[in-house]
Amino acid sequence: MLLVNPSHLPPSSSAMRPFPLRSIYPFVCGLVWIVASVGLAGCGTTNEQLATQQLVLSKAVDRSIAGIDFRPLSGRKVYLDTSYLRQSKDVGFVNSEYVTSSLRQQIAAAGCLLQDTNKDADIIVEPRIGTLGADDHRVTYGIPENNSLSSAASLLPNTPSLPSIPEFALARRDSREGAAKIAAFAYDRESRKVVWQSGIRESNATAR
């Protein structure tokens, strides 16, 4: 029987040594993160954002009207003339009717006596809306949706249509801003002389 001294054996090559797990740990973590990002790319998507738009618009209106001081007309019989508050179809739920109700509340809170007709009033208050709208701004961190390959393929004859490259978003930031500009003035019903002016009241509201 042949006995071999272990000290006489050649050193093992590096290929036979176990691969260190420490060196592949960052790669595995990166791969898991990419797979998780792809799987969660479409979660929590809201397309219309109608509630957010109504929220920022109503908040902008409330802030603008809250800055109007009707206290100089306190104790007077006041009629709110809404002839110039036009109903706009492209604004949405927050419209001239909401502005009218907010103005009536502000006038009553100032101690004025609201009248149903102008014949019963001493003072006519005429409001107007200069701005009432919302802007939407979106920033995508990643690869946006792209149809350049499909457009280029359509220029070549006998080329099948190619699908567009889908969006790959690592993060997205959405912000919506509502703006309102409201003004009003008051005049004596009989003499037609201006007795009060609110000045221009502008206000913004944001949601992110």
SETI-180898 format. One record per residue (C-alpha): residue number from 0; x, y, z; residue in three letters. Coordinates in nm, 4 decimals. Each point is the difference from the previous one (the first is absolute). Example, Ala and Ser with C-alpha at 12.3 -4.5 7.8 and 13.67 -1.06 7.14 Angstrom:
! residues 2
{seq:0	px:1.2300	py:-0.4500	pz:0.7800	type:ALA} $
{seq:1	px:0.1370	py:0.3440	pz:-0.0660	type:SER} $
This chain:
! residues 208
{seq:0	px:0.0000	py:0.0000	pz:0.0000	type:MET} $
{seq:1	px:0.1382	py:0.3378	pz:-0.1099	type:LEU} $
{seq:2	px:-0.0175	py:0.2782	pz:0.2507	type:LEU} $
{seq:3	px:0.0350	py:0.3596	pz:-0.1129	type:VAL} $
{seq:4	px:0.1078	py:0.2771	pz:0.2270	type:ASN} $
{seq:5	px:-0.2514	py:0.2913	pz:-0.0270	type:PRO} $
{seq:6	px:0.2790	py:0.2501	pz:0.0207	type:SER} $
{seq:7	px:0.1373	py:-0.1356	pz:-0.3288	type:HIS} $
{seq:8	px:-0.3248	py:0.0584	pz:-0.1874	type:LEU} $
{seq:9	px:-0.0063	py:0.2998	pz:-0.2413	type:PRO} $
{seq:10	px:-0.1992	py:0.3005	pz:0.1206	type:PRO} $
{seq:11	px:-0.3561	py:0.0033	pz:-0.1184	type:SER} $
{seq:12	px:-0.0754	py:0.2303	pz:-0.2886	type:SER} $
{seq:13	px:-0.2221	py:0.3048	pz:0.0404	type:SER} $
{seq:14	px:-0.2633	py:-0.1675	pz:-0.2183	type:ALA} $
{seq:15	px:-0.0564	py:-0.2614	pz:0.2683	type:MET} $
{seq:16	px:-0.0504	py:0.2519	pz:0.2783	type:ARG} $
{seq:17	px:-0.3591	py:0.0894	pz:0.0987	type:PRO} $
{seq:18	px:-0.1282	py:0.3180	pz:-0.1657	type:PHE} $
{seq:19	px:-0.0273	py:0.2780	pz:0.2597	type:PRO} $
{seq:20	px:-0.3621	py:0.0972	pz:0.0558	type:LEU} $
{seq:21	px:0.1079	py:0.3469	pz:0.1010	type:ARG} $
{seq:22	px:0.0957	py:0.0847	pz:-0.3592	type:SER} $
{seq:23	px:-0.3374	py:-0.0915	pz:-0.1517	type:ILE} $
{seq:24	px:-0.2156	py:0.1573	pz:0.2712	type:TYR} $
{seq:25	px:-0.0249	py:0.3445	pz:-0.1675	type:PRO} $
{seq:26	px:-0.0887	py:-0.1618	pz:-0.3324	type:PHE} $
{seq:27	px:-0.2791	py:-0.2079	pz:0.1551	type:VAL} $
{seq:28	px:-0.1396	py:0.3022	pz:0.1823	type:CYS} $
{seq:29	px:0.0020	py:0.2052	pz:-0.3191	type:GLY} $
{seq:30	px:-0.1771	py:-0.2742	pz:-0.1930	type:LEU} $
{seq:31	px:-0.2694	py:-0.0331	pz:0.2666	type:VAL} $
{seq:32	px:-0.0520	py:0.3766	pz:0.0025	type:TRP} $
{seq:33	px:-0.0455	py:0.0123	pz:-0.3793	type:ILE} $
{seq:34	px:-0.2480	py:-0.2885	pz:0.0027	type:VAL} $
{seq:35	px:-0.1981	py:0.1613	pz:0.2802	type:ALA} $
{seq:36	px:-0.0054	py:0.3334	pz:-0.1836	type:SER} $
{seq:37	px:-0.1343	py:-0.1618	pz:-0.3155	type:VAL} $
{seq:38	px:-0.2667	py:-0.1855	pz:0.1946	type:GLY} $
{seq:39	px:-0.1180	py:0.3135	pz:0.1775	type:LEU} $
{seq:40	px:0.0216	py:0.2374	pz:-0.2972	type:ALA} $
{seq:41	px:-0.3763	py:0.0277	pz:-0.0493	type:GLY} $
{seq:42	px:-0.1248	py:0.0000	pz:0.3579	type:CYS} $
{seq:43	px:-0.2090	py:0.2873	pz:0.1317	type:GLY} $
{seq:44	px:-0.0668	py:0.1789	pz:-0.3289	type:THR} $
{seq:45	px:-0.2709	py:0.2681	pz:-0.0027	type:THR} $
{seq:46	px:-0.0896	py:0.1316	pz:-0.3436	type:ASN} $
{seq:47	px:-0.2716	py:0.2603	pz:0.0400	type:GLU} $
{seq:48	px:0.0898	py:0.1678	pz:0.3332	type:GLN} $
{seq:49	px:-0.3385	py:0.1727	pz:0.0031	type:LEU} $
{seq:50	px:-0.0127	py:0.0042	pz:0.3802	type:ALA} $
{seq:51	px:0.3415	py:0.1653	pz:0.0183	type:THR} $
{seq:52	px:-0.1022	py:0.2610	pz:-0.2549	type:GLN} $
{seq:53	px:-0.3182	py:0.0836	pz:0.1908	type:GLN} $
{seq:54	px:0.1972	py:0.0179	pz:0.3234	type:LEU} $
{seq:55	px:0.2608	py:0.2480	pz:-0.1231	type:VAL} $
{seq:56	px:-0.2623	py:0.2112	pz:-0.1794	type:LEU} $
{seq:57	px:-0.2328	py:0.0240	pz:0.2983	type:SER} $
{seq:58	px:0.2915	py:0.0744	pz:0.2308	type:LYS} $
{seq:59	px:0.1198	py:0.2786	pz:-0.2298	type:ALA} $
{seq:60	px:-0.3510	py:0.1488	pz:-0.0079	type:VAL} $
{seq:61	px:-0.0343	py:-0.0205	pz:0.3782	type:ASP} $
{seq:62	px:0.3329	py:0.1734	pz:0.0547	type:ARG} $
{seq:63	px:-0.0785	py:0.2732	pz:-0.2494	type:SER} $
{seq:64	px:-0.3432	py:0.0784	pz:0.1444	type:ILE} $
{seq:65	px:0.1315	py:-0.0193	pz:0.3565	type:ALA} $
{seq:66	px:0.2172	py:0.3003	pz:-0.0832	type:GLY} $
{seq:67	px:-0.3015	py:0.2152	pz:-0.0910	type:ILE} $
{seq:68	px:-0.1105	py:0.2204	pz:0.2911	type:ASP} $
{seq:69	px:-0.3697	py:0.0849	pz:-0.0154	type:PHE} $
{seq:70	px:-0.0071	py:0.1553	pz:0.3488	type:ARG} $
{seq:71	px:-0.0236	py:0.3588	pz:-0.1324	type:PRO} $
{seq:72	px:-0.3492	py:-0.0998	pz:-0.1201	type:LEU} $
{seq:73	px:-0.1017	py:-0.1497	pz:0.3340	type:SER} $
{seq:74	px:-0.3593	py:0.0698	pz:0.0998	type:GLY} $
{seq:75	px:-0.1028	py:0.1011	pz:-0.3519	type:ARG} $
{seq:76	px:-0.2544	py:-0.1772	pz:-0.2190	type:LYS} $
{seq:77	px:0.2104	py:-0.1642	pz:-0.2700	type:VAL} $
{seq:78	px:-0.0956	py:-0.1761	pz:-0.3201	type:TYR} $
{seq:79	px:0.2582	py:-0.2185	pz:-0.1757	type:LEU} $
{seq:80	px:-0.0296	py:0.0534	pz:-0.3750	type:ASP} $
{seq:81	px:0.1337	py:-0.3145	pz:-0.1705	type:THR} $
{seq:82	px:-0.0771	py:0.1094	pz:-0.3563	type:SER} $
{seq:83	px:0.3686	py:-0.0024	pz:-0.0955	type:TYR} $
{seq:84	px:0.0865	py:-0.3337	pz:0.1607	type:LEU} $
{seq:85	px:-0.0371	py:-0.2135	pz:-0.3102	type:ARG} $
{seq:86	px:-0.0285	py:-0.3761	pz:0.0256	type:GLN} $
{seq:87	px:0.2920	py:-0.1568	pz:-0.1881	type:SER} $
{seq:88	px:-0.0306	py:-0.3602	pz:-0.1166	type:LYS} $
{seq:89	px:0.3725	py:-0.0731	pz:-0.0136	type:ASP} $
{seq:90	px:0.0816	py:0.0734	pz:0.3646	type:VAL} $
{seq:91	px:-0.1844	py:-0.2873	pz:0.1654	type:GLY} $
{seq:92	px:-0.1809	py:-0.0305	pz:0.3309	type:PHE} $
{seq:93	px:0.1590	py:0.3121	pz:0.1515	type:VAL} $
{seq:94	px:-0.1657	py:0.2735	pz:-0.2000	type:ASN} $
{seq:95	px:-0.1922	py:0.3260	pz:0.0305	type:SER} $
{seq:96	px:-0.2590	py:-0.1602	pz:0.2268	type:GLU} $
{seq:97	px:0.2681	py:-0.0890	pz:0.2542	type:TYR} $
{seq:98	px:0.1441	py:0.3513	pz:-0.0262	type:VAL} $
{seq:99	px:-0.3462	py:0.1509	pz:0.0525	type:THR} $
{seq:100	px:-0.0671	py:-0.2054	pz:0.3114	type:SER} $
{seq:101	px:0.3439	py:0.0813	pz:0.1426	type:SER} $
{seq:102	px:-0.0571	py:0.3707	pz:-0.0583	type:LEU} $
{seq:103	px:-0.3417	py:-0.0124	pz:0.1670	type:ARG} $
{seq:104	px:0.1532	py:-0.1687	pz:0.3027	type:GLN} $
{seq:105	px:0.2770	py:0.2599	pz:0.0220	type:GLN} $
{seq:106	px:-0.2500	py:0.2864	pz:-0.0331	type:ILE} $
{seq:107	px:-0.2281	py:-0.1405	pz:0.2688	type:ALA} $
{seq:108	px:0.2949	py:-0.0665	pz:0.2324	type:ALA} $
{seq:109	px:0.0961	py:0.3691	pz:-0.0295	type:ALA} $
{seq:110	px:-0.3347	py:0.1036	pz:0.1489	type:GLY} $
{seq:111	px:-0.1695	py:0.1017	pz:-0.3238	type:CYS} $
{seq:112	px:-0.3707	py:-0.0614	pz:-0.0564	type:LEU} $
{seq:113	px:-0.0365	py:-0.2092	pz:-0.3151	type:LEU} $
{seq:114	px:-0.3075	py:0.0742	pz:-0.2103	type:GLN} $
{seq:115	px:-0.1657	py:-0.2257	pz:-0.2567	type:ASP} $
{seq:116	px:-0.0756	py:0.2815	pz:-0.2473	type:THR} $
{seq:117	px:0.1801	py:0.3210	pz:-0.0859	type:ASN} $
{seq:118	px:-0.3136	py:0.2056	pz:0.0653	type:LYS} $
{seq:119	px:0.0178	py:-0.0819	pz:0.3693	type:ASP} $
{seq:120	px:0.3699	py:0.0867	pz:0.0315	type:ALA} $
{seq:121	px:0.1846	py:0.3223	pz:0.0612	type:ASP} $
{seq:122	px:0.3355	py:-0.1251	pz:-0.1313	type:ILE} $
{seq:123	px:0.0687	py:-0.2083	pz:-0.3100	type:ILE} $
{seq:124	px:0.3118	py:-0.2170	pz:0.0065	type:VAL} $
{seq:125	px:0.1279	py:-0.1065	pz:-0.3421	type:GLU} $
{seq:126	px:0.2696	py:-0.2719	pz:-0.0036	type:PRO} $
{seq:127	px:0.2039	py:-0.1336	pz:-0.2911	type:ARG} $
{seq:128	px:0.2371	py:-0.2893	pz:-0.0660	type:ILE} $
{seq:129	px:0.3260	py:0.0710	pz:-0.1764	type:GLY} $
{seq:130	px:0.1601	py:-0.3436	pz:0.0306	type:THR} $
{seq:131	px:-0.1258	py:-0.3433	pz:0.0973	type:LEU} $
{seq:132	px:0.1996	py:-0.2981	pz:-0.1237	type:GLY} $
{seq:133	px:0.2593	py:-0.2681	pz:0.0744	type:ALA} $
{seq:134	px:0.3347	py:-0.1000	pz:-0.1517	type:ASP} $
{seq:135	px:0.1450	py:-0.3519	pz:0.0075	type:ASP} $
{seq:136	px:0.3754	py:-0.0642	pz:0.0015	type:HIS} $
{seq:137	px:0.1633	py:-0.3470	pz:-0.0104	type:ARG} $
{seq:138	px:0.3666	py:-0.0991	pz:0.0195	type:VAL} $
{seq:139	px:0.1023	py:-0.3637	pz:-0.0645	type:THR} $
{seq:140	px:0.3351	py:-0.1316	pz:0.1194	type:TYR} $
{seq:141	px:0.0863	py:-0.2882	pz:-0.2310	type:GLY} $
{seq:142	px:-0.0737	py:-0.0853	pz:-0.3613	type:ILE} $
{seq:143	px:-0.3115	py:0.1699	pz:-0.1412	type:PRO} $
{seq:144	px:-0.2311	py:-0.1684	pz:-0.2462	type:GLU} $
{seq:145	px:0.1460	py:0.0214	pz:-0.3491	type:ASN} $
{seq:146	px:-0.1437	py:-0.0888	pz:-0.3407	type:ASN} $
{seq:147	px:0.2981	py:0.1070	pz:-0.2094	type:SER} $
{seq:148	px:0.0645	py:-0.3579	pz:-0.1209	type:LEU} $
{seq:149	px:-0.3608	py:-0.0384	pz:-0.1085	type:SER} $
{seq:150	px:0.0122	py:0.3335	pz:-0.1828	type:SER} $
{seq:151	px:0.3259	py:-0.0908	pz:-0.1740	type:ALA} $
{seq:152	px:-0.1338	py:-0.3420	pz:-0.1071	type:ALA} $
{seq:153	px:-0.3090	py:0.1566	pz:-0.1536	type:SER} $
{seq:154	px:0.2230	py:0.1911	pz:-0.2432	type:LEU} $
{seq:155	px:0.1447	py:-0.3202	pz:-0.1458	type:LEU} $
{seq:156	px:-0.2081	py:-0.2047	pz:-0.2473	type:PRO} $
{seq:157	px:-0.1032	py:-0.3548	pz:0.0877	type:ASN} $
{seq:158	px:0.1121	py:0.0448	pz:0.3583	type:THR} $
{seq:159	px:-0.2204	py:-0.1377	pz:0.2768	type:PRO} $
{seq:160	px:-0.1135	py:0.2476	pz:0.2603	type:SER} $
{seq:161	px:0.2051	py:0.0053	pz:0.3175	type:LEU} $
{seq:162	px:-0.1484	py:0.0585	pz:0.3430	type:PRO} $
{seq:163	px:0.0946	py:0.3113	pz:0.1900	type:SER} $
{seq:164	px:0.2501	py:-0.0227	pz:0.2828	type:ILE} $
{seq:165	px:-0.1936	py:0.0028	pz:0.3276	type:PRO} $
{seq:166	px:0.0796	py:0.2415	pz:0.2782	type:GLU} $
{seq:167	px:0.2475	py:-0.1173	pz:0.2629	type:PHE} $
{seq:168	px:-0.0312	py:0.2367	pz:0.2935	type:ALA} $
{seq:169	px:0.2163	py:-0.0334	pz:0.3085	type:LEU} $
{seq:170	px:-0.1820	py:0.2966	pz:0.1525	type:ALA} $
{seq:171	px:-0.2616	py:0.2542	pz:-0.1023	type:ARG} $
{seq:172	px:-0.0941	py:0.3375	pz:0.1365	type:ARG} $
{seq:173	px:-0.3458	py:0.1440	pz:-0.0667	type:ASP} $
{seq:174	px:-0.1054	py:0.3486	pz:0.1026	type:SER} $
{seq:175	px:-0.3195	py:0.1904	pz:-0.0658	type:ARG} $
{seq:176	px:-0.0494	py:0.3699	pz:0.0638	type:GLU} $
{seq:177	px:-0.3303	py:0.1836	pz:0.0175	type:GLY} $
{seq:178	px:-0.0319	py:0.3767	pz:-0.0366	type:ALA} $
{seq:179	px:-0.2830	py:0.2429	pz:0.0620	type:ALA} $
{seq:180	px:-0.0295	py:0.3757	pz:-0.0445	type:LYS} $
{seq:181	px:-0.3173	py:0.1610	pz:0.1325	type:ILE} $
{seq:182	px:-0.0978	py:0.3614	pz:0.0467	type:ALA} $
{seq:183	px:-0.3137	py:0.1908	pz:0.1006	type:ALA} $
{seq:184	px:-0.1281	py:0.3523	pz:0.0443	type:PHE} $
{seq:185	px:-0.3135	py:0.1530	pz:0.1488	type:ALA} $
{seq:186	px:-0.2133	py:0.2978	pz:-0.0958	type:TYR} $
{seq:187	px:-0.3063	py:0.1745	pz:0.1326	type:ASP} $
{seq:188	px:-0.3164	py:-0.1286	pz:-0.1638	type:ARG} $
{seq:189	px:-0.1615	py:0.3414	pz:-0.0411	type:GLU} $
{seq:190	px:0.2912	py:0.2369	pz:-0.0583	type:SER} $
{seq:191	px:0.2190	py:-0.2606	pz:-0.1840	type:ARG} $
{seq:192	px:0.3057	py:0.1368	pz:0.1781	type:LYS} $
{seq:193	px:0.2764	py:-0.2449	pz:0.0867	type:VAL} $
{seq:194	px:0.0248	py:-0.0400	pz:0.3765	type:VAL} $
{seq:195	px:0.2480	py:-0.2866	pz:0.0329	type:TRP} $
{seq:196	px:0.2592	py:-0.2011	pz:-0.1934	type:GLN} $
{seq:197	px:0.1683	py:-0.3256	pz:0.0948	type:SER} $
{seq:198	px:0.3049	py:0.0233	pz:-0.2219	type:GLY} $
{seq:199	px:0.1412	py:-0.2968	pz:-0.1901	type:ILE} $
{seq:200	px:0.0233	py:-0.3160	pz:0.2103	type:ARG} $
{seq:201	px:0.2228	py:-0.2721	pz:-0.1433	type:GLU} $
{seq:202	px:0.0727	py:-0.3346	pz:0.1588	type:SER} $
{seq:203	px:0.1672	py:-0.3307	pz:-0.0912	type:ASN} $
{seq:204	px:-0.0306	py:-0.3513	pz:0.1382	type:ALA} $
{seq:205	px:0.2207	py:-0.2989	pz:-0.0795	type:THR} $
{seq:206	px:-0.0158	py:-0.3758	pz:0.0404	type:ALA} $
{seq:207	px:0.2963	py:-0.2351	pz:-0.0544	type:ARG} $
